[in-house]
Amino acid sequence: MHESASTATATATATAISRAELRRVGWGSFVGTAIEWYDFFVFSAASALVFAPLFFPGADPLVGVLSAFAVFGTGFVARPFGAIFFGYLGDRIGRKKTLIATLLMMGSGTFLVGCLPTAEQIGIWAPVLLVVCRLLQGFATGGEWGGATLVAIEFSPDNKRGKFGTFPQLGNGTGIALSTAAFALVSLLPEDQFLSWGWRVPFFVSVFLIIIGLIIRKQIGETPSFTKMQENNEIVKNPLASLFRHDFPSVLRVVGMKLIEGVFAIICFTFVVAFATGQLHVDRTSVLIGSTVAAVLSVPSQYFWGTLSDRVGRRPVLLFGALFLIAFAFPFFWLIETANPVLISLALIIGFCVGYSAMYSVHTSYFAELFPSRTRYTALAVSTNIGSVISSGPASLIAGGLVAAAGGSAWMVSVYIIVVAVICVISVLLSPETANRPLRGEEAKIEESGFAPSASLVQVAE
C-alpha cells in the first residue's frame, strides 16, 4: 500500500512538471514557427507587390511578376539541402540546438532583403543578391518545420498528439497573418513612399521578432525522445541513408500528401494577390486584408481539426480536407474572378480554414508518427521539403502560366488544384492510421515502464 501510494505520488508530481514543460514547449513551438513563417511569407507578399518594378524594371508587367515569382521559387530549391543539413544535425546533436540555428539564419536572410539596393542603383546585382537572400531563407526553412514539429510531438502524450501537434501549425497561420498585415499597413503609404522605403519596413521588423524567438526557444529543453536516444546510444551515424534504406515508402507517401497543401497555400497568399491586383485590378490593400483575415481565422480552425484527429483519426481528417478542395476548386476561383473584395475574402477564408487547415493541422502528428525516432528529424525535413519543392516552389509560375494559356481566366488553375488534391487522396489511402499509438521506436520503452501508453506525458516519454 505504501509503495503504491509513493509511486502514485511520484507519478503525479512528475506529470505536473511535465505538463508545465509541455505548456512551454507548445508556446515555444508556436512563437518560433510564427516568426519563421513571417520571415518566409513577407518575401511572398513582396514578390507579388514590389519586386517586379524594383528588381526587374523595364520588363513587361507580366514578365516582371513572373520573374519575381521565380526568385520566390528559388527558396524552395534550397529547402531540400537545408533539410538534409539540419536533419542530420537534429538527429545527431539534438532538436533544440538545430532550431536555434535555423531561426538565426532565417532572420539574417530576411533582414538583408530589407537592406538591398534596387536595380536602379546597382543594376543586375540587385536581383542576384535578392536570389542569394532567398536561398538563405530557403536553406533555413528546410530545417525549421521538422524541428518545431518534433519539439511539440515528442513531448506530447499519445492521445493528445494531434492537439499539441497543431501548435507549430498555428505558427504558420500567425506568420502569414503578420506578414500580410505588415504589408497591408505599409501599402497605405503613398505609392512613391511605399516603393522607396515602405516595403522595407516589414523586413526590418524581423530583427525584433527573431530576438523574441531566441529568448523563448532557449527556455525549452531537449525532447525526451532524443534524450533517450543519447542515453541508450541509439543515434545513427547517417540518418539520411538509414531513412531511405528502411522507410522510403513512407517518404513517398508524405510527399504525396504534402503536395496539395503547398500548392494551395501559395495560390492563396501569393498568386491570388498578384492575380487580383494585376489581372482584376482590385485594390491591393483590400486583397491583403482578406488574406490576413483568412490567416487569422485559420489559427482556431487548425486547432479544431488537429484536436479532432485525436478522436476520429488522422486519415479521415486528411481525406476530408483533400476532398473538400476538390469540390471547392472551381467555386474558389468563381468567387475570386468577381473582383469583389468581400467575395475574394470569402473564398480565401473558406478554402484556407476548411480544406487547407484540415490537412495542414494533421501533418505534424501524422508525419511524425510514420517514422522512427532515430531518423525522425531527417525524415520530416527531407520528405516535406521534397514535397514543397515540387508543389510550392513552381506553384505561382504554373498558375500564372495557366492563366496566360487560358486567356486571363483561372479555370485551368482550378483543374491544377484538383489534380494535386487527388494525389493526396491516393497517398492517404495507401497510408496506415497512427492516431493514439506510441511513436515508432518507443513502443518497447513504454511496455517496459509498466504504464498505460496514453496515461500521461511522463509515462509516454520516460
C-alpha positions in Angstrom: 0.0 0.0 0.0 2.8 2.4 1.0 4.8 1.6 -2.1 1.7 2.0 -4.3 0.9 5.4 -2.8 4.5 6.5 -3.2 4.5 5.5 -6.8 1.3 7.4 -7.4 2.6 10.5 -5.7 5.8 10.4 -7.7 3.9 9.9 -10.9 1.5 12.8 -10.1 4.4 15.1 -9.3 6.3 14.2 -12.5 3.2 14.6 -14.6 2.6 18.1 -13.1 6.1 19.0 -14.0 5.7 17.6 -17.5 2.5 19.5 -18.1 4.3 22.7 -17.2 7.1 21.8 -19.6 4.5 20.9 -22.3 3.0 24.4 -22.0 6.4 25.9 -22.5 7.0 23.6 -25.4 3.7 24.4 -27.0 4.2 28.2 -26.6 7.8 28.0 -27.8 7.0 25.9 -30.9 4.1 28.3 -31.8 6.0 31.6 -31.4 9.2 30.3 -33.0 7.4 28.9 -36.0 5.2 32.0 -36.4 8.4 34.1 -36.6 10.0 31.8 -39.1 6.9 31.8 -41.4 6.5 35.6 -41.0 10.0 35.9 -42.5 9.2 33.4 -45.3 5.8 34.9 -46.3 6.9 38.5 -46.1 9.0 37.7 -49.1 6.0 36.2 -50.7 3.9 39.4 -50.3 6.8 41.5 -51.6 7.1 39.1 -54.7 3.5 39.8 -55.6 3.6 43.6 -55.0 7.0 45.3 -55.3 9.9 43.1 -56.5 8.9 43.3 -60.2 9.2 47.1 -60.6 12.2 47.4 -58.2 14.3 44.5 -59.2 13.1 43.8 -62.7 12.4 47.3 -64.1 11.7 47.8 -67.8 10.2 44.3 -68.3 6.6 43.7 -69.4 4.5 43.8 -66.2 3.6 40.1 -66.5 7.2 39.1 -67.2 8.3 41.2 -64.2 5.8 39.4 -61.9 6.8 36.0 -63.2 10.5 36.9 -62.6 9.7 37.9 -59.0 7.8 34.6 -58.6 10.8 32.7 -60.0 13.0 34.3 -57.3 10.4 33.4 -54.7 10.6 29.8 -56.0 14.4 29.6 -55.6 13.8 29.5 -51.8 12.2 26.1 -52.4 15.2 24.8 -54.3 17.4 25.4 -51.3 15.0 23.8 -48.8 15.9 20.1 -49.5 19.6 21.0 -48.9 18.7 22.7 -45.7 16.5 19.7 -44.8 19.5 17.3 -45.2 21.9 19.5 -43.3 19.6 20.4 -40.4 18.0 17.0 -40.4 21.5 15.5 -39.8 22.2 18.0 -37.0 18.7 17.4 -35.5 19.2 13.6 -35.4 22.8 13.9 -34.3 23.2 16.8 -31.8 19.6 17.5 -30.8 16.4 19.3 -31.8 16.9 22.4 -29.6 20.3 23.5 -30.9 19.3 22.9 -34.5 16.1 25.0 -34.1 18.1 28.0 -32.7 20.4 27.8 -35.8 17.5 27.8 -38.3 15.9 30.8 -36.5 19.1 32.9 -36.7 19.7 32.0 -40.4 16.2 32.8 -41.4 16.3 36.1 -39.6 19.6 37.1 -41.2 18.2 36.4 -44.7 15.1 38.4 -44.1 16.8 41.4 -42.7 19.3 41.6 -45.5 16.4 41.7 -48.1 15.3 44.9 -46.5 18.8 46.3 -46.9 19.2 45.5 -50.6 19.7 48.3 -53.1 17.4 48.2 -56.2 18.2 47.5 -59.8 18.1 51.3 -60.5 21.0 51.6 -58.0 23.3 48.6 -58.7 21.8 47.1 -61.9 21.9 43.3 -62.4 23.5 42.8 -58.9 20.1 43.7 -57.3 18.2 40.6 -58.5 21.4 38.4 -57.9 21.6 39.5 -54.2 17.8 39.0 -53.9 18.3 35.4 -55.0 21.1 34.9 -52.5 19.0 36.1 -49.6 16.1 33.9 -50.8 18.4 30.9 -50.9 19.5 31.6 -47.3 15.8 31.8 -46.2 15.0 28.6 -48.0 18.0 26.7 -46.6 16.9 27.7 -43.0 13.3 26.8 -43.7 14.3 23.4 -44.8 15.2 22.5 -41.2 12.7 24.7 -39.3 9.4 22.9 -39.7 10.6 19.4 -38.9 12.4 20.5 -35.7 9.5 22.6 -34.5 7.2 19.7 -35.1 9.3 17.3 -33.1 9.6 19.6 -30.2 5.8 19.6 -29.9 5.2 15.9 -30.9 8.0 14.2 -28.9 6.8 15.9 -25.6 3.1 15.1 -26.2 1.0 12.2 -24.8 -0.2 9.7 -27.3 -3.9 10.6 -27.0 -3.2 14.4 -27.4 -0.5 14.4 -30.1 -2.9 15.8 -32.7 -3.8 18.6 -30.4 -0.3 19.6 -29.4 1.0 19.0 -32.9 -1.1 21.9 -34.1 1.0 24.5 -32.2 3.7 24.7 -34.9 1.0 24.8 -37.5 -0.7 27.6 -35.7 2.5 29.5 -36.1 2.2 29.1 -39.9 -1.2 30.9 -39.9 0.0 33.5 -37.5 3.2 34.2 -39.5 1.1 34.6 -42.7 -1.3 37.0 -40.9 1.6 39.1 -39.5 3.3 39.3 -42.9 0.2 40.2 -44.9 -0.9 42.6 -42.2 2.5 44.3 -42.2 2.3 44.8 -46.0 -1.3 45.9 -45.7 -0.2 48.7 -43.4 2.7 49.9 -45.4 0.7 49.7 -48.6 -1.4 52.6 -47.2 1.5 54.9 -47.8 1.6 57.0 -51.0 2.9 54.9 -53.9 6.3 56.7 -54.2 7.0 56.2 -50.4 5.8 52.6 -50.5 8.2 51.8 -53.3 11.1 53.8 -52.0 11.2 52.7 -48.3 7.8 51.5 -47.1 8.2 48.0 -48.4 11.4 47.5 -46.4 9.8 48.0 -43.0 8.3 44.5 -42.7 11.7 43.0 -43.4 13.4 45.2 -40.7 10.7 44.3 -38.2 12.0 40.7 -38.4 15.0 41.6 -36.2 12.8 42.3 -33.2 10.8 39.1 -33.8 13.9 37.0 -34.0 15.2 38.2 -30.6 11.8 37.2 -29.1 12.0 33.8 -30.7 15.5 33.1 -29.5 14.6 34.0 -25.9 11.7 31.6 -26.0 13.5 28.7 -27.7 16.4 28.8 -25.3 14.0 28.1 -22.4 12.9 24.8 -24.0 14.7 21.6 -23.0 15.7 18.8 -25.3 13.0 16.4 -26.2 12.6 13.1 -24.2 12.9 11.0 -27.4 16.3 12.5 -28.3 17.5 12.3 -24.7 16.6 8.6 -24.6 18.5 8.0 -27.8 21.6 9.6 -26.3 21.3 7.6 -23.1 20.8 4.3 -25.0 23.5 5.1 -27.6 20.9 4.8 -30.4 21.9 7.8 -32.5 22.6 6.7 -36.1 25.7 7.9 -38.0 23.9 8.5 -41.2 20.2 9.4 -40.7 19.6 10.0 -44.4 20.9 6.7 -45.5 19.0 4.9 -42.8 15.8 6.7 -43.7 15.9 5.7 -47.4 17.0 2.2 -46.6 14.2 1.5 -44.1 11.4 4.0 -44.7 11.4 5.0 -48.4 7.7 4.1 -49.0 6.7 6.4 -46.1 8.8 9.2 -47.6 6.9 8.9 -50.9 3.5 8.9 -49.1 4.4 12.0 -47.2 5.5 13.8 -50.4 2.2 12.8 -51.9 0.2 14.2 -49.0 2.3 17.4 -48.9 1.7 18.5 -52.5 -1.8 19.9 -52.3 -1.0 21.8 -49.1 2.0 23.5 -50.7 0.1 24.3 -53.9 -3.0 25.8 -52.3 -1.1 27.9 -49.7 1.0 29.6 -52.4 -2.1 30.1 -54.7 -4.0 31.7 -51.8 -1.2 34.0 -50.5 1.0 34.7 -53.5 -0.8 34.0 -56.8 -4.3 35.3 -55.8 -2.7 38.6 -54.6 -0.9 39.1 -57.9 -3.9 37.9 -60.0 -6.5 40.0 -58.2 -4.4 43.2 -58.2 -2.8 42.8 -61.6 -5.4 41.0 -63.7 -8.6 42.0 -62.0 -7.4 45.5 -60.8 -8.6 45.0 -57.3 -7.2 47.4 -54.6 -4.1 45.7 -53.1 -5.0 46.7 -49.5 -8.4 45.0 -49.8 -6.8 41.8 -51.0 -4.2 41.8 -48.3 -6.8 42.4 -45.6 -8.8 39.4 -46.9 -5.6 37.3 -46.8 -4.9 38.5 -43.3 -8.4 37.6 -42.1 -8.2 34.1 -43.7 -4.8 33.5 -42.0 -6.1 34.7 -38.6 -9.2 32.5 -38.7 -7.1 29.5 -39.7 -5.5 29.5 -36.3 -8.6 28.3 -34.3 -9.6 26.3 -37.4 -6.3 24.3 -37.4 -6.6 23.7 -33.6 -10.0 22.3 -34.1 -9.0 19.9 -36.9 -5.9 18.8 -35.1 -7.8 18.1 -31.9 -10.5 16.3 -33.9 -7.8 13.9 -35.4 -7.1 12.6 -31.8 -10.8 11.4 -31.7 -11.5 10.2 -35.2 -8.0 9.5 -36.6 -5.6 11.3 -38.9 -6.7 9.7 -42.2 -10.4 10.8 -42.0 -9.4 14.5 -41.4 -6.8 14.5 -44.1 -9.2 12.9 -46.6 -11.9 15.4 -45.8 -9.6 18.3 -46.4 -8.4 17.0 -49.8 -11.9 16.1 -51.0 -13.2 19.5 -49.9 -10.6 21.2 -52.0 -11.5 19.0 -55.0 -15.1 20.1 -54.6 -14.3 23.8 -53.9 -11.6 24.3 -56.6 -13.9 25.9 -59.2 -16.2 27.8 -56.8 -13.0 29.2 -55.3 -12.0 31.0 -58.5 -15.5 31.9 -59.4 -15.6 34.0 -56.3 -12.1 35.4 -56.9 -13.0 36.4 -60.5 -15.9 38.5 -59.4 -13.3 41.1 -58.4 -15.4 41.8 -55.4 -13.1 42.2 -52.3 -15.8 40.7 -50.0 -16.2 37.6 -52.1 -12.5 37.3 -52.6 -12.0 37.3 -48.9 -14.8 34.8 -48.5 -13.1 32.4 -51.0 -9.8 32.7 -49.1 -11.5 32.1 -45.7 -13.5 29.0 -46.8 -10.6 27.5 -48.8 -7.9 28.1 -46.2 -9.9 27.5 -43.0 -11.7 24.4 -44.1 -9.9 22.4 -46.8 -6.3 23.6 -46.2 -6.5 23.7 -42.4 -8.0 20.2 -42.2 -5.0 18.8 -44.0 -2.2 21.0 -42.6 -3.2 20.7 -39.0 -2.7 16.9 -39.1 0.6 16.9 -40.9 2.7 17.4 -37.8 1.3 14.5 -35.8 0.7 12.1 -38.8 4.0 12.6 -40.5 6.0 12.3 -37.2 4.1 9.1 -36.3 5.1 7.4 -39.6 8.8 7.5 -38.8 11.1 6.1 -36.0 12.9 8.3 -33.5 16.4 7.7 -34.8 15.7 9.3 -38.2 12.5 11.4 -37.4 14.1 14.9 -37.8 15.7 13.9 -41.2 12.5 12.2 -42.3 10.2 15.1 -41.7 12.6 17.7 -43.0 13.5 15.8 -46.2 10.1 14.4 -47.1 8.1 17.6 -46.5 10.7 19.7 -48.3 10.8 17.5 -51.3 7.0 17.9 -51.4 7.4 21.7 -51.1 10.0 21.9 -53.9 7.6 20.0 -56.2 4.5 21.9 -55.2 5.0 25.3 -53.6 8.2 26.2 -55.5 6.7 26.3 -59.0 3.0 26.9 -58.0 2.9 30.6 -58.7 4.7 30.2 -62.0 2.5 27.3 -63.1 -0.7 29.2 -62.0 0.5 32.3 -63.9 1.3 30.2 -67.0 -2.1 28.5 -66.9 -3.9 31.9 -66.6 -2.0 33.2 -69.6 -2.8 30.0 -71.6 -6.5 30.4 -70.7 -6.6 34.0 -72.0 -6.8 35.5 -68.5 -9.2 33.0 -66.9 -8.3 30.9 -63.9 -10.3 27.8 -64.7 -7.1 25.8 -65.5 -5.7 26.7 -62.1 -8.8 25.0 -60.6 -8.0 21.9 -62.6 -4.4 22.1 -61.3 -5.7 22.1 -57.7 -8.0 19.1 -58.3 -5.2 17.0 -59.8 -2.8 17.7 -56.9 -5.6 17.0 -54.4 -6.3 13.6 -56.0 -2.7 12.7 -55.5 -3.1 13.5 -51.8 -6.2 11.3 -51.6 -4.4 8.3 -53.1 -1.4 8.8 -50.7 -3.7 8.9 -47.6 -5.5 5.7 -48.7 -2.1 4.0 -49.0 -1.0 5.0 -45.5 -1.8 3.4 -42.2 -3.7 5.0 -39.3 -1.4 6.1 -36.5 -3.6 8.1 -34.0 -3.4 7.3 -30.3 -0.5 4.9 -30.7 3.1 5.1 -29.3 5.6 6.9 -31.5 7.6 4.4 -33.7 10.8 3.2 -31.9 9.4 3.9 -28.5 6.9 1.1 -28.1 9.4 -1.2 -26.2 10.3 1.6 -23.7 6.6 2.1 -22.9 6.0 -1.6 -22.3 9.0 -1.7 -20.0 7.7 1.2 -18.0 4.6 -0.6 -16.8 2.3 2.3 -17.5 -0.6 2.6 -19.9 0.5 4.1 -23.2 -1.7 7.2 -23.1 -1.9 7.8 -19.3 0.4 10.8 -19.1 3.3 12.7 -20.8 5.9 11.2 -18.4 4.6 7.7 -18.9 4.9 8.1 -22.7 8.2 9.9 -22.8 10.0 8.4 -19.9 
